[in-house]
Amino acid sequence: MARVGSHGVKRRETRRALTGYALLLPSLIGVGCFLLLPIAVVAWLSLHSWNLLGPVRFVGLRNWRAVLGDRDFGHALLVTLVLAAIVVPVQTVLGFAVATPLARRRGGTALRVIYALPWMCAPVAVGVVWQWLFAPTGGAIDALLGRRIEWLSDPALALPSVAAVSIWSNFGYVALFFVAGLRAIPQEILEAGTLDGASGWRRVRWVLLPLLRPTMFFVLVTGVLTVFQTFDSVYALTRGGPGNRTDVVAMRIFSEAFDAARPGRAAVMAIVVFVVMFAITLAQHRYFRNRTAYEY
């Protein structure tokens, strides 16, 4: 009887495991087809030469040597890092500043939708609209200021202008996560902080920010990843100009793959960008790992 019972338990456990794997199968197929397979294709393509029309030839590490010695790619990587250094801190601070009154406000659904609208818009459409706003002739911003400013063609202003558009597009999205994080903080903790004399900046510094570290970690990581993937709005605004001042890595990869018809080198660039993003994310994870509590 004991043996029969043990066999029955094993059959039930096996049936449950098979059911679980069957339920996971659609997701596993999606991960394999849309994540693992493209990564494998990019890695394979980085070792081959192809002009998008002719035959594919194996060239070994030739593409890697060419990309790692390419000053234009190094410049694009530097431009992207500078853009991330501008965009991520500013949009995080603005998102938190907007989220604080929204979290205290009952309802506020319409305001949250309004703040999130720029993020939901197509990046190309956003770029086209802002290109008109920045236009030196007939542009709305110059008309309001009453003077002509070359926002997108001045080498000193082009990258800050692109950063401003990115911040405008994303800070509402960041604010939504901060609203969710602030509303998840127990009211008892906030009342205890108030009784201990934490008000104003002290309340933010010693009560809110420590409890928002999981949200802060998510916002910073996704912010950096978003900047490194920025392409559509930059393409619509500046095409990477003037003088490669806004030539971000996504633009450089696109140009290498389709304008220069060298997808093998573009694949190498994509792998290098992946490694850089992974290293930045790992550094952020290690910084927040011992400073983050996921339960209040």
C-alpha positions in Angstrom: 0.0 0.0 0.0 2.8 2.4 0.9 4.5 1.6 -2.5 1.3 2.2 -4.4 0.7 5.5 -2.5 4.3 6.7 -3.2 3.8 5.9 -6.9 0.5 7.9 -6.9 2.2 10.9 -5.3 5.0 10.7 -7.9 2.5 10.6 -10.8 0.7 13.6 -9.4 3.9 15.5 -9.0 5.0 14.6 -12.5 1.6 15.6 -13.9 1.8 18.9 -12.1 5.3 19.5 -13.4 4.2 18.7 -17.0 1.2 21.0 -16.6 3.5 23.8 -15.4 5.9 23.4 -18.3 3.0 23.3 -20.7 1.7 26.6 -19.4 5.2 28.1 -19.6 5.7 26.8 -23.2 4.2 29.8 -25.0 6.4 32.2 -23.0 9.5 30.0 -23.6 8.8 30.0 -27.3 8.5 33.8 -27.3 11.7 34.2 -25.4 13.5 31.8 -27.7 12.2 33.3 -31.0 12.3 37.0 -30.0 15.3 37.2 -27.6 17.7 34.2 -27.8 17.5 33.7 -31.5 18.1 37.4 -32.5 21.1 37.4 -30.1 22.5 34.3 -31.7 22.0 35.8 -35.2 23.7 39.0 -34.2 26.7 37.1 -32.7 26.9 35.0 -35.9 26.6 38.1 -38.2 29.4 39.9 -36.3 31.8 37.2 -37.7 30.7 37.6 -41.3 30.7 40.2 -44.1 27.6 40.9 -46.0 26.5 43.9 -48.2 22.7 43.0 -47.8 22.6 41.7 -51.4 25.6 39.5 -52.2 26.8 36.3 -50.5 27.7 36.1 -46.8 31.5 35.6 -46.2 33.1 34.5 -43.0 35.8 37.1 -41.9 36.5 36.1 -38.4 37.4 39.0 -36.1 37.9 41.5 -38.9 34.7 43.3 -38.0 35.6 43.4 -34.4 39.0 45.0 -35.1 37.4 47.6 -37.4 34.8 48.6 -34.9 37.0 48.7 -31.8 39.4 51.0 -33.8 36.6 53.2 -35.2 36.7 56.7 -33.7 33.2 57.5 -35.0 31.8 54.7 -33.0 33.8 55.7 -29.9 32.5 59.2 -30.3 28.9 58.0 -30.7 29.3 56.0 -27.5 30.6 59.0 -25.7 27.7 61.2 -27.0 25.2 58.6 -25.7 26.9 58.5 -22.2 26.8 62.3 -22.0 23.1 62.3 -23.1 22.3 59.7 -20.4 24.2 61.8 -17.8 21.9 64.7 -18.7 18.6 63.0 -19.2 18.4 60.4 -16.5 19.1 62.6 -13.4 16.9 65.5 -14.7 13.9 63.3 -15.6 14.2 61.4 -12.3 14.2 64.6 -10.3 11.3 66.1 -12.3 9.4 62.8 -12.1 9.7 62.7 -8.3 8.8 66.4 -8.0 5.6 65.8 -10.1 4.8 62.6 -8.3 4.9 64.0 -4.8 1.7 66.2 -5.1 0.0 63.6 -7.3 0.4 60.9 -4.7 -1.2 63.1 -2.1 -4.1 64.0 -4.4 -7.2 61.8 -4.4 -8.1 60.7 -7.9 -5.9 62.7 -10.2 -6.4 60.1 -13.0 -6.7 62.9 -15.6 -3.5 64.5 -14.5 -1.6 61.2 -14.6 -2.8 60.6 -18.1 -1.8 64.1 -19.2 1.7 63.6 -17.8 2.0 60.2 -19.5 0.8 61.3 -22.9 4.2 62.4 -24.3 5.7 59.0 -23.4 2.8 57.2 -25.2 3.3 59.3 -28.4 5.3 57.9 -31.3 8.9 59.1 -30.9 9.1 60.1 -34.6 5.9 62.2 -34.2 7.4 63.8 -31.1 10.6 64.6 -33.0 8.8 66.2 -35.9 6.7 68.4 -33.6 9.7 69.5 -31.6 11.6 70.1 -34.8 8.9 72.6 -35.7 9.1 74.1 -32.2 12.8 74.5 -32.5 12.8 75.9 -36.0 14.8 79.2 -36.2 12.4 80.5 -38.8 8.7 80.4 -37.8 9.4 78.2 -34.7 7.2 78.6 -31.7 10.0 78.8 -29.2 12.0 81.5 -31.0 8.7 83.4 -31.6 8.0 83.4 -27.9 11.6 84.5 -27.0 11.6 87.1 -29.7 15.0 86.2 -31.0 16.5 83.7 -33.5 18.3 80.7 -31.9 19.7 77.8 -33.8 18.6 75.1 -31.4 19.3 72.1 -33.6 22.1 73.4 -35.9 24.3 75.0 -33.2 26.9 72.5 -32.0 26.7 73.8 -28.5 22.9 73.6 -28.3 22.0 70.5 -30.4 22.6 67.8 -27.7 21.0 69.8 -24.9 18.0 70.3 -27.1 17.7 66.6 -27.9 18.1 65.9 -24.1 15.3 68.4 -23.4 13.0 66.5 -25.8 13.9 63.2 -24.2 13.2 64.5 -20.7 9.9 66.0 -21.8 8.9 62.7 -23.3 9.8 60.5 -20.3 9.5 62.4 -17.0 5.7 61.7 -16.9 6.4 58.0 -17.2 8.9 58.2 -14.4 6.4 60.1 -12.3 3.8 57.3 -12.6 6.2 54.9 -10.9 7.1 57.3 -8.2 3.3 57.8 -7.5 2.9 54.1 -7.2 5.9 53.9 -4.8 4.8 56.8 -2.7 1.3 55.4 -2.3 2.7 52.0 -1.3 4.5 53.6 1.7 2.4 52.9 4.9 0.8 56.0 6.4 2.1 55.0 9.8 5.7 55.5 8.8 5.0 58.9 7.4 3.1 59.9 10.5 6.0 58.6 12.7 8.4 60.7 10.7 6.3 63.8 11.1 6.2 63.2 14.9 10.0 62.9 14.9 10.2 66.3 13.3 10.9 65.2 9.7 9.3 67.8 7.5 10.1 69.4 4.2 13.5 68.3 2.8 14.2 66.2 5.9 11.1 64.2 5.2 12.2 63.6 1.6 15.8 62.9 2.5 15.3 60.6 5.5 11.9 59.1 5.0 10.7 59.1 1.4 13.9 58.4 -0.6 15.1 55.4 1.5 11.7 53.8 1.1 11.6 54.6 -2.6 14.9 52.8 -3.4 13.3 49.9 -5.2 11.4 52.4 -7.4 14.6 54.5 -7.8 16.5 51.5 -8.9 13.9 50.6 -11.6 13.6 54.1 -12.8 17.4 54.6 -13.2 18.0 51.3 -14.9 15.2 51.8 -17.4 16.2 55.4 -17.9 19.7 54.4 -19.0 18.5 51.6 -21.2 16.0 54.0 -22.9 18.7 56.6 -23.6 20.9 53.9 -25.2 18.1 52.8 -27.4 17.2 56.4 -28.5 16.9 56.6 -32.2 13.6 57.8 -33.6 13.4 61.2 -32.0 17.1 61.9 -32.8 16.6 60.8 -36.4 13.6 63.1 -36.7 15.3 66.1 -35.0 19.0 66.2 -36.2 19.9 63.1 -38.2 22.9 62.9 -35.8 24.2 66.4 -36.7 25.5 69.0 -36.6 29.0 67.5 -37.1 28.0 64.3 -35.3 27.3 66.2 -32.1 24.1 64.1 -31.6 25.3 60.9 -33.3 24.1 58.5 -30.6 25.0 54.8 -30.8 21.6 53.7 -32.2 22.1 56.2 -35.1 25.6 54.9 -35.7 24.4 51.3 -35.8 21.6 52.2 -38.2 24.0 54.1 -40.4 26.5 51.3 -40.4 23.9 48.6 -41.2 21.9 50.4 -43.9 23.7 53.5 -45.2 27.1 51.8 -45.4 25.6 48.3 -46.0 27.9 46.7 -43.4 25.5 44.8 -41.0 28.5 42.7 -39.7 30.1 45.8 -38.2 26.7 47.0 -37.0 26.3 43.6 -35.2 29.6 44.2 -33.4 28.5 47.6 -32.4 25.2 46.2 -31.0 27.1 43.6 -28.9 29.5 46.3 -27.6 26.5 48.5 -26.6 24.8 45.5 -24.9 28.0 44.9 -22.9 28.1 48.6 -21.8 24.5 48.6 -20.8 24.9 45.3 -18.9 27.9 46.8 -17.1 26.0 49.9 -16.1 23.0 47.9 -15.0 25.2 45.6 -12.9 26.9 48.6 -11.3 23.5 50.1 -10.4 22.4 46.7 -9.0 25.4 46.4 -6.8 25.0 49.9 -5.5 21.3 49.4 -4.6 21.6 45.8 -3.5 22.5 46.4 0.1 20.5 49.7 0.3 17.1 48.4 -1.0 14.3 47.0 1.1 11.3 45.6 -0.8 9.1 45.3 2.2 8.1 48.3 4.3 
